[in-house]
Every structure is written in C-alpha cells, then in structure tokens.
Amino acid sequence: MAKGANRRHRVLVTGLFEPAALAVIRRLGRDGWYVTAADGHRMAYGFYSRYVARRVKIPSLRLDPQGYVQALLRELATGDHDVYFPTFEEVIPLSRVRDQILRHAATVLPTSEEVETFHDKVQLGELARQAGVNSPATWAPRSLDEVRDVARSLDGPAVVKLRRGSGSAGMRRVEDPADLPRIYGEVVQAYRLKAPLLPIVQRWVDGPTVCSLELAQRGEVVGQIFIRGIRTMPRDAGTTVLRECIRHPAGEEASRKLIGALGYTGLVGFDYVVERATGKPYVVDANPRPTPALHLAQLGGCDLVGAWVRIARGEKVDPLPRPQEGLRTRVHFGDWAWLAESLVRGLRHPREEAQLRRGWWRDRRTPDDVFDRRDPLPALLLWAYILTHAPQLLLTSYDSTELFMFHNRYVEG
C-alpha cells in the first residue's frame, strides 16, 4: 500500500485481458485514483498500465473459478479498496457472492438472477417477449434426436450458438437444415458441452449487426452508445476490430424496454441483428458488464466509467451526453489479423480485397483500444502474449476470439 495514498480514491479492477479494463484503469488512474489490478495470468496486459499502482496475482478464472472468487473476497476483506470494478465474465460467479462484496467495497454488480436472464439466450428471448422486443425464433434441444426434429422444422438458414457465451465463440451458421445435426455435434464436441448447457439453435435473421452499451440506474438508461462493426475477426460475423459510433433509434428504444422490464442497474451491452427486409432490430445477445464499446464512449465524452462510480457510491446520475456519430476506434492486434486474412483471401478475390486493404490503410491512425503512446506497455505485453501462444492460435479447435479471451472466460458446468 502506497504511503499517503488517498483512501477515498482506491479501486480494484479485474478482467485484465479486456480493453474495457484498460479504459477503466486509464480513466480513473488519470484522475488520481490508486489502482490495484488483479488477475490470474502474469501476461494479462492490463497489469502493465502505467496507472496501476499495485498488482495482485490470483487463481485463474478459467481453471479455478472457486479459487478466483475466494481470493478476490480475501483481497476485498482487507479494506484497502473503496470501489471494486469488474470488467468481464467474473461478474457471473461474483454475482453469487454479491452481498459479501458489498460489505467491503462499493460496486455495481448484477444479481445472479439478472446475470441468468441476460447471459442465457433462452431467458433473454423470454425477457424480450415480455418487453415487446423482437428476438429470433429459438430452440434449445436436449438431445441429438431433438436437433433432428428442429432441422426438419426449419425452412431456411439457422445459426448454432453457445447457450451461455459471448462474442462469436461457438457460433456456426447453417445454410442447409440437413447439415444442422452435424454442425451442432461439432460445436458440442469442440466445447465439451453437456446438458443443461447444450447449444441453442436460432432462426437466421438476415441483416447487419449493431451493438450497444448502456449504463442504467433503477431501470432508466443514463448513458448509451450504439456501434456498428466496420471490420470483424473472424470476417464472417466475428468480433468487431474496427467500430463506428452510430445512432439507431429503434435499437435505442429496444434497449430502454429491456432495461426497464428488468429494472436493471449497471452496465449492459446488447447485440441486435437488424433485419434487412424490415429494418427491425432483433436482440440476439446481452452481457451484463462493460463491452468493447466502452473506450469509444469514453473517447466521445460519454463518461460511463465516472458515472458507474457515482452509481456505486449511491449517487443519482443525470443523463450523459451522446458520443459523436462517426467516431471510430479499433483493436490493433485484431485489425492486423484482419489484414493478414485479407492477403490470403486476395488470392481468390484480388480486386475486392485490394480495395478493402486500401480502407485498412486509411484507418491505420484510428484511436486504439489498447495502444496508447502515453501508456505503451499493455500493447507490448499483448503482442508478447500472441507470439508466445502462437502454437495454440494455429493448432487449437477453439475460435481465435475464444483464445484471446481464454483466461478471462468463465466456463460453467
């Protein structure tokens, strides 16, 4: 503990393999907070921000979730932290010990019931129906025979998804319903899934995806940003590596309805597929935590981090300004991977890929979620992690996005 550090401004941050953690650390660190960072991997790049005053190594969330939770509770019980700010899937197991955490530090953690509602895509669909929000037709098969029944009932493309997953991990598009049993089985095998966490099947909604991040207080939205992905990795419906701030009135209204129906307080991100034929947004995913849009919101003057802290301290928060439309950020390592894939695809589609690469060159100076000239070490550690884990990236059966989130991921069952 630093001698003379201000006890009123101490924060513990977790989820250090996520750009959102860096956004929190940098925002509060620049404002004079004493930042403690905790993670289960020594190469978690958020550890190495210049604004981190103290590092705490704890068990792996992925490999030892119970040890992770107990270590965090012991750290919080020291009384050295005024605020605790989780930034990724640690919110799932920690929601079950929410009352214990609140005895030691101010925070905004969802309840375990709220986590279930948002994180489980079947329950999210039920919430959407209650709130009057569109969601795709969804099936939750309990056996391969039921998967075959679903395949026979489909009259068009579908998508297989992890029932409780985030990003594009485990997602497979099925063009021909006859292929559904095989593709479904591949996802089950790759992720070693068992009941009740078997994948779901959703009707494919044709259209672009837009994503939101909201900060809510007692069911009212106080801060909001909508983004669209300009480039994604993987290229087909993957995680955004270049994103742009947009206005989407129909999506904004859908988010307000979903949050209001639950009376939710905290950060939550929604993914919508906007049906091409009708323009209607269909909610397909929700995450009760910060999302990659956090840095873009901060950059655009929508201070979600500062407002989140005020809510944690019991203050009433007035509506925040909207970020400017057209503002962009990117994730440099993902964007470089996109470029590498473009070079490979260029062998089959040289003109189309050459045009896309020219766009990449124009965007190369876009503000980055990880790299910051004033705080360069996190980006260097991230590249070191990629290089030292290259065999896993090349040989694993997991999606590339799953590997980058491997240590932050909470695996149930």
Residue, then its C-alpha position, 0 to 999 in steps of 0.5 A: m500500500a502506497k504511503g499517503a495514498n488517498r483512501r477515498h480514491r482506491v479501486l480494484v479492477t479485474g478482467l485484465f485481458e479486456p480493453a474495457a479494463l484498460a479504459v477503466i484503469r486509464r480513466l480513473g488512474r488519470d484522475g488520481w485514483y490508486v489502482t490495484a489490478a488483479d488477475g490470474h495470468r502474469m501476461a494479462y496486459g492490463f497489469y502493465s498500465r502505467y496507472v496501476a499502482r499495485r498488482v495482485k496475482i490470483p487463481s485463474l478464472r478459467l481453471d479455478p473459478q472457486g479459487y478466483v472468487q475466494a481470493l478476490l473476497r480475501e483481497l476485498a476483506t482487507g479494506d484497502h479498496d473503496v470501489y471494486f470494478p469488474t470488467f468481464e465474465e467474473v461478474i457471473p460467479l461474483s454475482r453469487v457472492r454479491d452481498q459479501i462484496l458489498r460489505h467491503a467495497a462499493t460496486v455495481l454488480p448484477t444479481s445472479e438472477e439478472v446475470e441468468t436472464f441476460h447471459d442465457k439466450v433462452q431467458l433473454g428471448e423470454l425477457a424480450r417477449q415480455a418487453g415487446v422486443n423482437s428476438p429470433a425464433t429459438w430452440a434449445p434441444r436436449s438431445l441429438d434426436e431433438v436437433r433432428d426434429v428442429a432441422r426438419s422444422l426449419d425452412g431456411p438458414a439457422v445459426v448454432k450458438l453457445r447457450r451461455g457465451s459471448g462474442s462469436a465463440g461457438m457460433r456456426r451458421v447453417e445454410d442447409p437444415a440437413d447439415l444442422p445435426r452435424i454442425y451442432g455435434e461439432v460445436v458440442q464436441a469442440y466445447r465439451l458441452k453437456a446438458p443443461l448447457l447444450p447449444i441453442v439453435q436460432r432462426w437466421v435473421d438476415g441483416p447487419t449487426v449493431c451493438s450497444l452499451e448502456l449504463a442504467q440506474r433503477g431501470e432508466v438508461v443514463g448513458q448509451i452508445f450504439i456501434r456498428g462493426i466496420r471490420t470483424m475477426p473472424r470476417d464472417a460475423g466475428t468480433t468487431v476490430l474496427r467500430e463506428c459510433i452510430r445512432h439507431p433509434a429503434g435499437e435505442e428504444a429496444s434497449r430502454k424496454l429491456i432495461g426497464a422490464l428488468g429494472y436493471t442497474g449497471l452496465v449492459g451491452f446488447d447485440y441486435v441483428v437488424e433485419r434487412a427486409t424490415g429494418k427491425p432490430y432483433v436482440v440476439d445477445a446481452n452481457p451484463r458488464p462493460t463491452p468493447a464499446l466502452h473506450l469509444a464512449q469514453l473517447g466521445g465524452c460519454d463518461l460511463v466509467g465516472a458515472w458507474v462510480r457515482i452509481a456505486r457510491g449511491e449517487k443519482v446520475d443525470p443523463l450523459p451526453r451522446p458520443q459523436e456519430g462517426l467516431r471510430t476506434r479499433v483493436h490493433f492486434g485484431d485489425w492486423a489479423w484482419l489484414a493478414e486474412s485479407l492477403v490470403r483471401g486476395l488470392r481468390h478475390p484480388r480486386e475486392e480485397a485490394q480495395l478493402r486493404r486500401g480502407w485498412w490503410r486509411d484507418r491505420r491512425t484510428p484511436d486504439d483500444v489498447f495502444d496508447r503512446r502515453d501508456p505503451l506497455p499493455a500493447l507490448l505485453l499483448w503482442a508478447y502474449i500472441l507470439t508466445h501462444a502462437p502454437q495454440l492460435l494455429l493448432t487449437s479447435y477453439d475460435s481465435t476470439e475464444l483464445f484471446m479471451f481464454h483466461n478471462r472466460y468463465v466456463e460453467g458446468 
